[in-house]
Amino acid sequence: MKGAPLTLPEVRRLDSARLTAGLDHHQRLDLAAHTDVHPPLPRSDRDGLLALAEAAGLSGRGGAGFPFARKARAALATADRTGAPPVIVVNGAEGEPASAKDKMLLARSPHLVLDGAALAAAAFGAEEIVVGVAAGSPGELSVPAALAERELPCPARTVCVPERFVSGESGALIRGINGLPVAPAPLKARAADGAEGGVRRRPTLLSNAETWAQLAIAARLGPDAYAAVGTADEPGTTLLTVNRPAAGPLVVEVPAGTRLGPVLDACGLQPGAGVLVGGYHGAWLRPQDAVDAPLSRAGLAGLGATLGAGAIVTLPDDTCPLGEIAQVAAWLAAESAGQCGPCKRGLPHAAEALALLAAAAAEPTVLEDARSALGAAQAGGACSHPDGTARFLLTALDVFAEDVEIHLTGPGCGRPARGVLPLPPAQGARLEVDWSRCTGHGLCAVLAPDLIRLGPHGYPTSTTVPVAPWQEHDARRLVSQCPALAVRLRRHG
């Protein structure tokens, strides 16, 4: 494969090797290696493939865990009604910094993902296969190289989207494929319906890379052998991304329902002060709850958590939990599409409150206001970004309640925030307030209420404010009109 060297995530497994088969001997499975490792893919017709997915209990391995067969039936019902053939979309636009499983599959075992997509395309009479990848990710090179090695039942292409958190949202990816801005649609529309939410107004069957790979595994094994591991409700294996401080992430394949404690042990980790399960739209678990937590959607739901995209991060005892959370909160607020109230107001408000709390500069009312803003953000947005962010932050405030109290009533915990929670290098812009110039005029909060909030004495509460792309117009206007010339707009990167 030509081009720049790929960064290939390291892989481990507990028990069965299905999705990770062959990766202990090969850095990347090209078509020849893939056919050596995996037996021929059986053919299937429409009814047979739907029956297989249903019997195997195959569910989406992205955030929602929606049953694959039900999603496919919805797309096919639209195709039957309209006469328009469906489009198959592989969502590999993994914008979650704590997750690398889809990147790993597309980089190291791309043909397994394409097997699943090709199986569905042939059975469902698809018009096209589209693989969405993040620009600059390993899939940008690996997927086109894999497509060039094989024949598929319909045309196939790769589409690169910006590496942003919201780029992996299904509606945002479809908009990007359609040549529109890569952001969730202002009004929710199902991809299966085609006319409003599909690729080129076609009924669209979209699943993430792991789901398509799981379909290929289920087709080769059959539903009974597929269910030989996992739980009765969630058969098969699942991929986890286990993040390690000061080291690269590990992608670990485990049977669904495996306890979290043995996974952490196998990766050389301890629960520490708390464990994040499900990534930055996931939830925090207390150490004593995390060890025995079953890694299944149903098992984690009983703990108020979610498996989400399978990203796991442990928080060591030597870092400030609130400082870590505040950094991610600011990033999540800036990563939003800025299209609805919860993202435009609620998330920045909560992020600023977390920053004040981490600095031991927050009043109790600030914390309560943040909780209220996050509660209002849930189920109120055009996509799941405010819901997931609210879950991440609200569970953090509960799990780290002792630290919250210490930061509210004293000078803080005294530990630095070491940047353990993974974030991409700083990009974009930020506003900086020069206290030596600021006179407390207050015009800044009028010109850019989504960016600047004033404290009880009329001065901005933060001296450094991340600026999302949708906020840049207001930020530039603020800089140009500040009477004291006390605000600057600086760019990262």
C-alpha positions as CSV (number, residue, x, y, z in Angstrom):
1,M,0.0,0.0,0.0
2,K,1.5,3.3,-1.1
3,G,1.5,6.5,0.9
4,A,2.5,7.7,4.3
5,P,3.0,5.1,7.1
6,L,-0.2,4.2,8.9
7,T,-0.6,4.4,12.6
8,L,-1.9,1.0,13.5
9,P,-3.6,0.7,16.9
10,E,-2.3,-2.2,19.1
11,V,-4.8,-5.1,19.5
12,R,-5.4,-7.6,22.3
13,R,-8.1,-10.1,23.0
14,L,-9.7,-12.0,25.9
15,D,-11.0,-15.4,24.8
16,S,-12.2,-15.6,21.2
17,A,-10.5,-14.0,18.2
18,R,-13.1,-13.1,15.7
19,L,-12.8,-9.5,14.6
20,T,-9.1,-9.5,15.6
21,A,-8.3,-12.9,14.0
22,G,-4.9,-12.8,12.2
23,L,-3.8,-9.5,13.7
24,D,-1.3,-11.2,16.0
25,H,0.6,-12.3,12.9
26,H,-0.1,-9.4,10.5
27,Q,0.1,-5.7,10.9
28,R,-2.6,-5.3,8.2
29,L,-4.6,-7.9,6.4
30,D,-4.5,-7.2,2.7
31,L,-6.8,-9.3,0.5
32,A,-4.4,-12.3,0.3
33,A,-3.9,-12.4,4.1
34,H,-7.6,-11.8,4.7
35,T,-8.6,-14.8,2.6
36,D,-6.0,-16.9,4.5
37,V,-7.4,-16.0,7.9
38,H,-11.1,-15.9,7.1
39,P,-13.0,-18.6,5.2
40,P,-15.0,-17.7,2.1
41,L,-18.0,-15.5,2.7
42,P,-21.3,-17.4,2.0
43,R,-23.8,-15.8,-0.3
44,S,-27.2,-14.8,1.1
45,D,-30.4,-13.5,-0.3
46,R,-32.5,-10.7,1.2
47,D,-34.7,-12.8,3.5
48,G,-31.8,-15.1,4.5
49,L,-29.6,-12.2,5.5
50,L,-32.4,-10.5,7.5
51,A,-33.1,-13.8,9.2
52,L,-29.4,-14.3,10.0
53,A,-29.1,-10.8,11.6
54,E,-32.2,-11.4,13.6
55,A,-31.3,-14.9,14.8
56,A,-27.8,-13.7,15.7
57,G,-29.2,-10.8,17.7
58,L,-26.9,-8.4,15.8
59,S,-27.1,-4.9,17.1
60,G,-25.2,-1.7,16.2
61,R,-21.8,-1.3,17.7
62,G,-22.0,2.5,17.7
63,G,-23.7,4.6,20.4
64,A,-27.3,3.5,20.2
65,G,-27.1,-0.3,19.8
66,F,-30.1,-0.4,17.5
67,P,-31.0,-3.9,16.1
68,F,-29.5,-4.3,12.7
69,A,-32.3,-6.3,11.2
70,R,-34.9,-3.7,12.2
71,K,-32.9,-0.9,10.7
72,A,-32.3,-2.9,7.4
73,R,-36.1,-3.7,7.2
74,A,-36.9,0.0,7.4
75,A,-34.5,0.9,4.6
76,L,-35.8,-1.9,2.4
77,A,-39.5,-1.0,3.1
78,T,-38.7,2.5,1.7
79,A,-36.8,0.9,-1.3
80,D,-39.8,-1.3,-2.0
81,R,-42.3,1.6,-1.8
82,T,-40.3,4.1,-3.8
83,G,-38.5,1.8,-6.3
84,A,-35.2,3.4,-5.4
85,P,-32.4,0.9,-4.6
86,P,-30.7,1.4,-1.2
87,V,-27.3,2.8,-0.4
88,I,-25.0,1.1,2.1
89,V,-22.9,3.4,4.3
90,V,-20.0,2.3,6.5
91,N,-19.6,4.9,9.3
92,G,-15.9,5.0,10.0
93,A,-15.8,8.7,10.9
94,E,-14.8,8.0,14.5
95,G,-14.6,11.5,16.1
96,E,-14.5,10.2,19.7
97,P,-10.9,10.9,20.9
98,A,-11.1,8.0,23.4
99,S,-12.2,5.5,20.8
100,A,-10.0,3.7,18.2
101,K,-11.8,0.5,17.4
102,D,-13.3,1.5,14.0
103,K,-10.0,3.1,13.0
104,M,-8.3,-0.1,13.9
105,L,-10.6,-2.2,11.8
106,L,-10.4,0.1,8.8
107,A,-6.6,0.3,9.1
108,R,-5.8,-3.3,9.9
109,S,-8.7,-5.5,8.8
110,P,-10.5,-3.4,6.1
111,H,-11.7,-6.4,4.1
112,L,-13.7,-7.8,7.1
113,V,-15.7,-4.5,7.2
114,L,-16.1,-4.6,3.4
115,D,-17.3,-8.2,3.6
116,G,-20.2,-7.2,5.7
117,A,-21.1,-4.2,3.5
118,A,-20.7,-6.3,0.3
119,L,-22.9,-9.1,1.8
120,A,-25.7,-6.5,2.4
121,A,-25.2,-4.8,-0.9
122,A,-25.6,-8.0,-2.8
123,A,-28.6,-9.3,-0.8
124,F,-30.4,-6.0,-0.8
125,G,-29.7,-4.9,-4.4
126,A,-27.8,-1.7,-3.3
127,E,-26.9,1.0,-5.7
128,E,-23.7,2.0,-4.0
129,I,-21.4,1.4,-1.0
130,V,-19.9,4.5,0.7
131,V,-17.3,4.3,3.4
132,G,-17.0,7.5,5.5
133,V,-13.6,8.1,7.2
134,A,-12.1,11.0,9.1
135,A,-9.6,13.0,7.1
136,G,-6.1,12.2,8.2
137,S,-7.1,8.9,9.8
138,P,-5.6,5.5,8.8
139,G,-8.7,4.6,6.9
140,E,-8.1,7.4,4.4
141,L,-5.3,5.3,2.9
142,S,-6.3,1.8,3.9
143,V,-9.8,1.7,2.6
144,P,-9.1,2.9,-0.9
145,A,-6.3,0.4,-1.1
146,A,-8.6,-2.4,0.0
147,L,-11.3,-1.3,-2.5
148,A,-8.7,-1.5,-5.3
149,E,-7.9,-5.1,-4.4
150,R,-11.4,-6.6,-4.8
151,E,-14.6,-6.7,-6.8
152,L,-17.8,-5.6,-5.1
153,P,-21.5,-6.1,-6.1
154,C,-21.9,-2.4,-6.8
155,P,-19.8,0.7,-7.1
156,A,-18.0,1.8,-3.9
157,R,-16.1,4.9,-2.8
158,T,-14.5,6.5,0.2
159,V,-15.6,9.9,1.5
160,C,-13.4,11.9,4.0
161,V,-15.0,14.2,6.5
162,P,-13.4,16.5,9.0
163,E,-12.1,14.9,12.2
164,R,-14.6,16.4,14.6
165,F,-16.7,14.8,17.3
166,V,-20.0,15.5,15.5
167,S,-18.7,14.1,12.2
168,G,-19.5,10.6,13.3
169,E,-23.2,11.4,13.9
170,S,-25.1,9.5,11.3
171,G,-27.0,12.6,9.9
172,A,-23.8,14.6,9.8
173,L,-21.9,11.9,7.9
174,I,-24.8,11.6,5.4
175,R,-24.8,15.4,4.9
176,G,-21.1,15.2,4.3
177,I,-21.5,12.5,1.7
178,N,-24.2,14.6,0.0
179,G,-21.7,17.6,-0.2
180,L,-23.4,19.6,2.6
181,P,-21.7,20.9,5.8
182,V,-20.7,18.0,8.0
183,A,-23.1,18.7,10.9
184,P,-26.2,17.0,12.2
185,A,-29.4,18.0,10.4
186,P,-31.3,20.8,12.2
187,L,-34.4,18.5,12.1
188,K,-34.0,14.8,12.7
189,A,-34.6,12.6,9.7
190,R,-34.2,8.8,9.4
191,A,-31.6,7.7,6.9
192,A,-33.9,4.7,6.0
193,D,-36.6,7.1,4.8
194,G,-34.4,8.4,2.0
195,A,-36.1,11.5,0.9
196,E,-35.1,13.7,3.9
197,G,-32.2,11.8,5.5
198,G,-30.6,9.5,3.0
199,V,-27.6,9.6,0.6
200,R,-28.9,11.4,-2.6
201,R,-32.4,11.0,-1.2
202,R,-32.1,7.2,-1.5
203,P,-33.1,4.8,1.4
204,T,-29.8,4.4,3.3
205,L,-28.6,1.6,5.5
206,L,-25.9,3.1,7.7
207,S,-23.9,1.2,10.4
208,N,-20.5,1.7,11.9
209,A,-17.4,-0.2,10.8
210,E,-17.6,-2.8,13.6
211,T,-21.2,-3.6,12.9
212,W,-20.5,-4.5,9.3
213,A,-17.5,-6.6,10.4
214,Q,-19.8,-8.4,12.9
215,L,-22.3,-9.1,10.1
216,A,-19.5,-10.8,8.2
217,I,-18.5,-12.9,11.2
218,A,-22.1,-13.9,11.8
219,A,-22.5,-15.0,8.2
220,R,-19.4,-17.2,8.3
221,L,-20.3,-18.8,11.7
222,G,-24.1,-19.0,11.6
223,P,-26.3,-17.7,14.4
224,D,-25.7,-20.7,16.8
225,A,-21.9,-20.6,16.6
226,Y,-22.0,-16.8,16.7
227,A,-23.9,-17.0,20.0
228,A,-21.5,-19.4,21.6
229,V,-19.9,-16.5,23.4
230,G,-21.4,-13.4,24.9
231,T,-24.8,-13.2,26.7
232,A,-28.2,-14.5,25.7
233,D,-29.4,-11.0,25.0
234,E,-26.1,-9.8,23.4
235,P,-24.4,-12.6,21.7
236,G,-20.9,-12.4,20.2
237,T,-17.9,-10.4,21.0
238,T,-17.4,-6.6,21.2
239,L,-14.5,-4.3,20.6
240,L,-13.3,-2.0,23.4
241,T,-10.8,0.9,23.3
242,V,-8.9,0.9,26.6
243,N,-7.0,4.1,27.0
244,R,-3.7,4.1,28.9
245,P,-2.0,7.1,30.4
246,A,1.2,8.1,28.5
247,A,0.7,5.2,26.1
248,G,-1.3,4.5,23.0
249,P,-4.8,3.0,23.2
250,L,-5.4,-0.8,23.1
251,V,-8.3,-2.2,21.1
252,V,-9.4,-5.3,23.0
253,E,-11.9,-7.9,21.8
254,V,-14.0,-9.5,24.5
255,P,-17.1,-11.6,24.8
256,A,-20.1,-9.4,25.5
257,G,-20.9,-9.4,29.2
258,T,-17.2,-9.8,30.3
259,R,-16.5,-8.1,33.6
260,L,-14.6,-4.8,33.4
261,G,-12.1,-5.8,36.2
262,P,-10.3,-8.6,34.2
263,V,-10.1,-6.3,31.1
264,L,-8.4,-3.6,33.2
265,D,-6.0,-6.2,34.7
266,A,-5.1,-7.5,31.2
267,C,-4.2,-4.0,30.2
268,G,-2.2,-3.3,33.3
269,L,-4.6,-0.8,34.7
270,Q,-6.3,-0.1,38.0
271,P,-9.7,1.6,38.4
272,G,-8.1,4.5,40.2
273,A,-10.4,7.3,41.2
274,G,-13.1,6.3,38.7
275,V,-13.7,4.7,35.3
276,L,-15.3,6.2,32.3
277,V,-17.2,3.7,30.2
278,G,-18.7,4.7,26.8
279,G,-16.4,7.6,26.0
280,Y,-17.3,11.2,26.2
281,H,-21.0,10.4,25.7
282,G,-20.7,7.7,28.3
283,A,-20.9,7.7,32.1
284,W,-18.5,7.5,35.0
285,L,-18.4,4.6,37.4
286,R,-17.1,4.5,41.0
287,P,-14.1,2.2,41.3
288,Q,-16.0,-0.3,43.5
289,D,-18.8,-0.5,40.9
290,A,-16.5,-0.6,37.9
291,V,-14.6,-3.8,38.7
292,D,-17.6,-6.1,38.5
293,A,-19.5,-4.1,35.8
294,P,-20.6,-6.4,33.0
295,L,-19.6,-5.0,29.6
296,S,-23.0,-5.3,27.9
297,R,-25.6,-2.7,27.2
298,A,-28.1,-4.3,29.6
299,G,-25.5,-4.9,32.3
300,L,-24.3,-1.3,32.3
301,A,-27.8,0.1,32.1
302,G,-28.4,-1.3,35.5
303,L,-25.5,0.9,36.8
304,G,-26.8,4.0,35.0
305,A,-24.1,3.7,32.4
306,T,-23.8,2.9,28.7
307,L,-21.4,0.9,26.6
308,G,-21.7,3.5,23.8
309,A,-18.8,3.1,21.4
310,G,-16.9,0.9,23.9
311,A,-14.3,3.5,25.0
312,I,-12.9,3.0,28.5
313,V,-10.7,5.5,30.5
314,T,-9.4,5.0,34.0
315,L,-8.6,8.1,36.1
316,P,-5.5,7.8,38.2
317,D,-5.5,9.1,41.8
318,D,-2.7,11.6,41.1
319,T,-4.7,13.9,38.8
320,C,-7.4,16.4,39.6
321,P,-10.7,14.8,38.4
322,L,-12.5,18.2,38.0
323,G,-9.6,19.7,36.1
324,E,-9.7,16.7,33.7
325,I,-13.5,16.9,33.3
326,A,-13.3,20.7,32.7
327,Q,-10.9,20.3,29.9
328,V,-13.1,17.7,28.1
329,A,-16.3,19.8,28.9
330,A,-14.7,22.8,27.1
331,W,-13.7,20.7,24.1
332,L,-17.2,19.1,23.8
333,A,-18.8,22.5,24.0
334,A,-16.6,23.7,21.2
335,E,-17.2,20.6,19.1
336,S,-20.9,21.0,18.9
337,A,-22.6,22.1,15.7
338,G,-24.2,25.1,17.5
339,Q,-27.5,24.6,15.8
340,C,-29.9,24.4,18.8
341,G,-30.3,25.9,22.3
342,P,-28.7,23.1,24.3
343,C,-25.4,23.3,22.4
344,K,-25.4,27.1,21.9
345,R,-26.1,27.9,25.5
346,G,-26.3,24.9,27.8
347,L,-23.0,23.2,27.0
348,P,-20.8,26.4,27.1
349,H,-22.5,27.4,30.3
350,A,-21.8,24.0,31.9
351,A,-18.2,24.0,30.6
352,E,-17.5,27.4,32.2
353,A,-19.0,26.2,35.5
354,L,-16.7,23.2,35.4
355,A,-13.7,25.4,34.8
356,L,-14.6,27.6,37.7
357,L,-15.2,24.6,39.9
358,A,-11.8,23.1,38.9
359,A,-10.1,26.4,39.8
360,A,-11.9,26.4,43.2
361,A,-13.6,29.7,42.2
362,A,-17.2,28.6,41.9
363,E,-20.1,29.5,44.2
364,P,-22.6,26.7,45.0
365,T,-25.1,28.5,42.8
366,V,-22.8,28.1,39.8
367,L,-22.8,24.4,40.2
368,E,-26.6,24.2,40.6
369,D,-27.0,26.4,37.5
370,A,-24.8,24.0,35.6
371,R,-26.8,21.0,36.7
372,S,-30.0,22.7,35.6
373,A,-28.5,23.6,32.3
374,L,-27.4,20.0,31.7
375,G,-30.7,18.6,32.8
376,A,-32.5,20.9,30.3
377,A,-30.0,19.9,27.5
378,Q,-31.1,16.3,27.7
379,A,-33.5,15.2,25.0
380,G,-33.8,18.8,23.8
381,G,-31.2,18.9,21.0
382,A,-31.3,18.2,17.3
383,C,-28.9,15.3,17.8
384,S,-27.5,13.2,20.7
385,H,-24.5,15.5,21.4
386,P,-26.1,17.5,24.3
387,D,-27.6,14.3,25.8
388,G,-24.3,12.4,25.8
389,T,-22.3,15.4,27.1
390,A,-24.8,15.9,29.9
391,R,-24.5,12.2,30.9
392,F,-20.7,12.5,30.9
393,L,-20.7,15.6,33.1
394,L,-23.6,14.8,35.5
395,T,-22.2,11.3,36.3
396,A,-18.8,12.9,36.9
397,L,-20.3,15.4,39.4
398,D,-21.8,12.4,41.2
399,V,-18.8,10.0,41.2
400,F,-16.4,12.8,42.2
401,A,-18.8,14.4,44.7
402,E,-16.0,14.5,47.4
403,D,-13.8,16.5,45.1
404,V,-16.6,18.8,44.2
405,E,-17.1,19.5,47.8
406,I,-13.4,20.2,48.4
407,H,-13.3,22.6,45.4
408,L,-16.4,24.4,46.6
409,T,-15.4,24.9,50.2
410,G,-11.6,25.3,50.0
411,P,-8.7,25.9,47.8
412,G,-9.2,22.7,45.8
413,C,-7.6,19.2,45.9
414,G,-4.1,20.5,45.2
415,R,-3.5,18.0,42.4
416,P,-2.7,19.2,38.9
417,A,-4.8,18.1,35.9
418,R,-2.3,15.9,34.0
419,G,-4.3,15.6,30.8
420,V,-5.1,11.9,31.3
421,L,-8.4,12.1,29.4
422,P,-7.4,12.0,25.7
423,L,-8.0,15.0,23.6
424,P,-6.8,15.9,20.1
425,P,-4.2,18.7,19.8
426,A,-5.7,22.2,20.2
427,Q,-7.1,23.6,17.0
428,G,-9.4,26.5,16.1
429,A,-9.5,29.7,18.0
430,R,-9.8,31.1,21.5
431,L,-10.7,34.4,23.0
432,E,-8.3,35.9,25.6
433,V,-9.3,38.6,28.0
434,D,-6.5,41.0,29.1
435,W,-7.3,41.9,32.7
436,S,-4.9,44.9,32.6
437,R,-7.2,46.5,30.0
438,C,-10.6,45.3,30.9
439,T,-12.8,48.0,32.6
440,G,-15.9,45.9,33.2
441,H,-17.8,47.7,30.5
442,G,-19.9,44.5,29.8
443,L,-20.5,45.1,26.1
444,C,-18.7,41.8,25.4
445,A,-21.5,39.8,27.1
446,V,-24.1,41.6,24.9
447,L,-22.2,41.1,21.7
448,A,-21.4,37.4,22.3
449,P,-23.6,36.0,25.0
450,D,-22.7,32.4,23.9
451,L,-19.1,33.1,24.7
452,I,-18.8,35.6,27.5
453,R,-20.5,35.6,30.9
454,L,-20.1,38.2,33.5
455,G,-19.4,37.6,37.2
456,P,-21.1,39.5,40.1
457,H,-18.8,42.5,39.6
458,G,-19.4,42.9,35.9
459,Y,-16.2,41.3,34.6
460,P,-15.9,38.2,32.4
461,T,-15.7,35.0,34.5
462,S,-13.1,33.4,32.2
463,T,-9.9,34.8,30.7
464,T,-9.6,32.1,28.0
465,V,-12.7,31.0,26.1
466,P,-12.6,28.3,23.3
467,V,-14.3,29.5,20.1
468,A,-16.2,27.0,18.0
469,P,-16.4,27.5,14.2
470,W,-20.0,28.7,14.5
471,Q,-19.0,31.3,17.1
472,E,-16.2,33.0,15.1
473,H,-18.4,35.7,13.6
474,D,-19.5,36.9,17.1
475,A,-15.9,36.6,18.4
476,R,-14.5,38.8,15.7
477,R,-17.3,41.3,16.2
478,L,-16.5,41.3,19.9
479,V,-12.8,41.9,19.4
480,S,-13.5,44.8,17.0
481,Q,-16.0,46.6,19.2
482,C,-14.5,46.1,22.8
483,P,-14.1,49.8,24.0
484,A,-11.0,48.9,26.1
485,L,-9.4,46.7,23.4
486,A,-9.2,44.1,26.1
487,V,-10.1,41.0,24.0
488,R,-7.9,39.1,21.5
489,L,-8.7,36.2,19.2
490,R,-5.9,33.7,18.9
491,R,-5.7,30.6,16.8
492,H,-4.2,27.2,17.7
493,G,-2.3,25.0,15.4
